[in-house]
């Protein structure tokens, strides 16, 4: 799993907490502002209610004196207070309708205040207005108490949500940082292992290439030193030189192929390939190395024409890498068999050696780059040939596996099998 994938969960948690924090803050801030606005409106109404009570009391007092001139400004002030309170209320609300009725009573109050004969009706109306204003003031006071409690709750919730979201976000970031630190530690260890593998690889590659070079130089020096050497001896020496040169060429091709494959630069062709021709070509390329190792090489391709689609050069290189590996693990005088057959809708290439086989625990790993079992380390090599073969086969939508051949419970060789999809006829 990549670092990005592993870090995604804690970072996602931190992001969600941040979003939740912003949404909660926005919602609570909105509710808080609305509560403050409602509290301000109720505070204004409470002041207006007190002013209305005072205005009604003065109107009642002045009405008893019969001073119409002094009474008129107070009547206007009372009507103005009613209009001011009405403007604070929603038009469709019950409280707005009550204010409309208060305006009607105010008009009626002005009529009664100007008629001395209707003092009794004036007193009754004033009593009703006073009682109503006191009730209204008490209700507004109760609303303000509720608003104060709600505002306090909202403020507490605002603090709790902000603190909780900040805490969760901080925990998410801490988890992400811890995960990142673990990933960096793992990657550092992985890079150290890769560096160690590369150092080991270069040491093995140098050793494997130095061996055939030493053989080639030795054969050439012996042939040059013997001025009386017979042509047959010279041809044999040159044969060893050519075989080891071919071996070197195979190894260098494998190195270049894997380097290009790792960089994504290797482009495989998609052409029709005759597998019999390809397998025979791989056998011819490996024959000199097999002869030098005193191992016989048998190629069996007696099947109807089998056609696959892919890159002939790299497929042949993959088969050649497997054959070279089989030759390396075969005993002197042994035989490596390369067999082309069909299996349902697939072509099958079996490379069979007569070596000591592969340890059961090593079989699943022999196609990994740089991997070598105990037998492989004792015989040298880089552990790249089978890795190259697997990569090429998989690029051709095929599969590759290895199995030991058993006789009386003992391993008497190893078979590497390649299956490739055939092109429909």
Secondary structure, DSSP 4 states (H G I P E B T S, - for coil): --HHHHHHHHHHHHHHHHHHHHHHHHHHHHHHHHHHHHHHHHHHHHHHHHHHHHHHHHHHHHHHHT-HHHHHHHHHHHHHHHHHHHHTS-TTSHHHHHHHHHHHHHHHHHHHHT-GGGHHHHHHHHHHHHHHHHHHHHHHHHHHHHHHHHHHHHHHHHHHHHHHHHHHHHHHHHHHHHHHHHHHHHHHHHHHHHHHHHHHHHHHHHHHHHHHHHHHHHHHHHHHH-TT--HHHHHHHHHHHHHHHHHHHHHHHHHHHHHHHHHT------EEEEHHHHHHHHHHHHHHHHHHTT-EEEEE--SS--EEEE-HHHHHHHHHHHHHHHHHTSPTT-EEEEEEEEETTEEEEEEE--S----HHHHTTTTSTT---HHHHHH---S-HHHHHHHHHHHTT-EEEEEEEEETTEEEEEEEEEEEEPPP-
